[in-house]
Amino acid sequence: MIDIQKRLDKQEALYEYTQRELNKANYEQTRAAKKHSTLVEQTENYRVPEILDYVRKKALLYNLQRDCEVWQRKVEIVSVNICFFFENFFILFYLDGFTTIKTKMASITTNCSIFSLH
C-alpha cells in the first residue's frame, strides 16, 4: 500500500510539473504569435521611400555642406581682417600719440581689405 501511495505521489508531482511546463509553453507560444503578427503587419505596411526624394535630399545636404564651408572661409577672412584693423588702430592711436589721425586713417582704409569694395 505504501508503494502504491509513493507511485501516486510521484505521478501527481509529474502531472503538476507537466502542467507548469504546458502553461509556460502556452505563454511562450502566445508571445511568439503576437511578435509574429506585429512583424507581419510591419512588412505588409512597409513603404519604400521614393528614389527622387532621396536624391533631392542628398543634393540639398551636399549644397548645405558646401555653403557651410564657404561661410567658414568667409569668417576666417573677416577675422584676419579685423585683427589687422585693430592692430593698426592700436599702433596709430596708442603708440603714435594721436598725431595726424586723418592721414593715418586714410592709409589704413587703403591697406586693409575689410574696407575694399571687391
C-alpha beads as a LAMMPS data file, in Angstrom:
LAMMPS data file: protein, C-alpha beads

118 atoms
117 bonds

1 atom types
1 bond types

-500.0 500.0 xlo xhi
-500.0 500.0 ylo yhi
-500.0 500.0 zlo zhi

Masses

1 110.0

Atoms # bond

1 1 1 0.000 0.000 0.000
2 1 1 2.871 2.375 0.791
3 1 1 4.438 1.576 -2.584
4 1 1 1.193 2.447 -4.341
5 1 1 0.974 5.726 -2.402
6 1 1 4.539 6.627 -3.400
7 1 1 3.702 5.895 -7.032
8 1 1 0.565 8.041 -6.821
9 1 1 2.518 10.906 -5.239
10 1 1 5.192 10.580 -7.912
11 1 1 2.576 10.584 -10.681
12 1 1 0.841 13.602 -9.116
13 1 1 4.149 15.526 -8.923
14 1 1 4.888 14.580 -12.516
15 1 1 1.394 15.755 -13.524
16 1 1 1.884 19.126 -11.757
17 1 1 5.305 19.547 -13.363
18 1 1 3.828 18.756 -16.779
19 1 1 1.020 21.277 -16.198
20 1 1 3.541 24.002 -15.299
21 1 1 5.629 23.244 -18.367
22 1 1 2.486 23.258 -20.524
23 1 1 1.491 26.663 -19.131
24 1 1 4.994 28.012 -19.844
25 1 1 4.878 26.660 -23.376
26 1 1 1.439 28.208 -23.983
27 1 1 2.676 31.562 -22.666
28 1 1 5.756 31.475 -24.916
29 1 1 3.625 30.453 -27.897
30 1 1 1.245 33.378 -27.278
31 1 1 4.167 35.807 -27.012
32 1 1 5.734 34.491 -30.197
33 1 1 2.411 34.716 -32.043
34 1 1 1.972 38.364 -31.006
35 1 1 5.515 39.205 -32.089
36 1 1 4.972 37.386 -35.377
37 1 1 1.721 39.232 -36.102
38 1 1 3.409 42.565 -35.357
39 1 1 6.241 41.742 -37.750
40 1 1 3.832 40.567 -40.445
41 1 1 1.889 43.823 -40.137
42 1 1 5.072 45.869 -40.387
43 1 1 6.246 44.057 -43.503
44 1 1 2.845 44.356 -45.171
45 1 1 2.623 48.084 -44.484
46 1 1 6.225 48.905 -45.363
47 1 1 6.536 51.747 -47.845
48 1 1 9.782 52.257 -49.721
49 1 1 10.767 55.928 -49.992
50 1 1 10.852 57.468 -53.442
51 1 1 14.275 57.495 -55.071
52 1 1 13.920 61.069 -56.292
53 1 1 13.199 62.256 -52.754
54 1 1 16.400 60.587 -51.605
55 1 1 18.398 62.134 -54.450
56 1 1 16.975 65.587 -53.714
57 1 1 17.799 65.306 -50.019
58 1 1 21.349 64.184 -50.770
59 1 1 21.787 67.114 -53.178
60 1 1 20.439 69.511 -50.562
61 1 1 22.799 68.065 -47.975
62 1 1 25.755 68.465 -50.335
63 1 1 24.795 72.089 -51.091
64 1 1 24.396 72.899 -47.400
65 1 1 27.783 71.387 -46.582
66 1 1 29.398 73.371 -49.384
67 1 1 27.694 76.593 -48.216
68 1 1 28.900 75.901 -44.676
69 1 1 32.485 75.573 -45.900
70 1 1 32.158 78.820 -47.881
71 1 1 30.866 80.660 -44.825
72 1 1 33.641 79.251 -42.673
73 1 1 36.213 80.606 -45.123
74 1 1 34.467 83.990 -45.136
75 1 1 34.532 84.099 -41.337
76 1 1 38.235 83.283 -41.324
77 1 1 38.941 86.065 -43.832
78 1 1 36.917 88.604 -41.871
79 1 1 38.543 87.626 -38.591
80 1 1 42.000 88.093 -40.115
81 1 1 40.967 91.494 -41.495
82 1 1 39.520 92.553 -38.159
83 1 1 42.718 91.567 -36.386
84 1 1 44.734 93.541 -38.934
85 1 1 42.460 96.557 -38.500
86 1 1 42.698 96.521 -34.702
87 1 1 46.458 96.077 -34.776
88 1 1 46.759 99.139 -36.993
89 1 1 44.249 101.001 -34.832
90 1 1 46.289 100.233 -31.734
91 1 1 49.503 101.278 -33.432
92 1 1 48.018 104.533 -34.703
93 1 1 46.214 105.764 -31.648
94 1 1 48.206 104.422 -28.758
95 1 1 51.776 104.168 -29.911
96 1 1 51.992 107.222 -32.145
97 1 1 50.373 109.596 -29.683
98 1 1 47.304 110.608 -31.764
99 1 1 49.189 112.525 -34.451
100 1 1 47.823 113.093 -37.923
101 1 1 44.763 110.910 -37.483
102 1 1 43.244 111.687 -40.881
103 1 1 46.306 110.682 -42.880
104 1 1 46.818 107.528 -40.884
105 1 1 43.138 106.518 -41.205
106 1 1 43.399 107.030 -44.939
107 1 1 46.407 104.698 -45.085
108 1 1 44.564 102.059 -43.073
109 1 1 41.482 102.133 -45.289
110 1 1 43.568 101.750 -48.421
111 1 1 45.741 98.926 -46.988
112 1 1 43.043 96.913 -45.232
113 1 1 40.800 94.782 -47.447
114 1 1 37.898 94.932 -44.973
115 1 1 37.140 98.371 -46.374
116 1 1 37.599 97.486 -50.016
117 1 1 34.551 97.087 -52.234
118 1 1 35.570 93.864 -54.032

Bonds

1 1 1 2
2 1 2 3
3 1 3 4
4 1 4 5
5 1 5 6
6 1 6 7
7 1 7 8
8 1 8 9
9 1 9 10
10 1 10 11
11 1 11 12
12 1 12 13
13 1 13 14
14 1 14 15
15 1 15 16
16 1 16 17
17 1 17 18
18 1 18 19
19 1 19 20
20 1 20 21
21 1 21 22
22 1 22 23
23 1 23 24
24 1 24 25
25 1 25 26
26 1 26 27
27 1 27 28
28 1 28 29
29 1 29 30
30 1 30 31
31 1 31 32
32 1 32 33
33 1 33 34
34 1 34 35
35 1 35 36
36 1 36 37
37 1 37 38
38 1 38 39
39 1 39 40
40 1 40 41
41 1 41 42
42 1 42 43
43 1 43 44
44 1 44 45
45 1 45 46
46 1 46 47
47 1 47 48
48 1 48 49
49 1 49 50
50 1 50 51
51 1 51 52
52 1 52 53
53 1 53 54
54 1 54 55
55 1 55 56
56 1 56 57
57 1 57 58
58 1 58 59
59 1 59 60
60 1 60 61
61 1 61 62
62 1 62 63
63 1 63 64
64 1 64 65
65 1 65 66
66 1 66 67
67 1 67 68
68 1 68 69
69 1 69 70
70 1 70 71
71 1 71 72
72 1 72 73
73 1 73 74
74 1 74 75
75 1 75 76
76 1 76 77
77 1 77 78
78 1 78 79
79 1 79 80
80 1 80 81
81 1 81 82
82 1 82 83
83 1 83 84
84 1 84 85
85 1 85 86
86 1 86 87
87 1 87 88
88 1 88 89
89 1 89 90
90 1 90 91
91 1 91 92
92 1 92 93
93 1 93 94
94 1 94 95
95 1 95 96
96 1 96 97
97 1 97 98
98 1 98 99
99 1 99 100
100 1 100 101
101 1 101 102
102 1 102 103
103 1 103 104
104 1 104 105
105 1 105 106
106 1 106 107
107 1 107 108
108 1 108 109
109 1 109 110
110 1 110 111
111 1 111 112
112 1 112 113
113 1 113 114
114 1 114 115
115 1 115 116
116 1 116 117
117 1 117 118
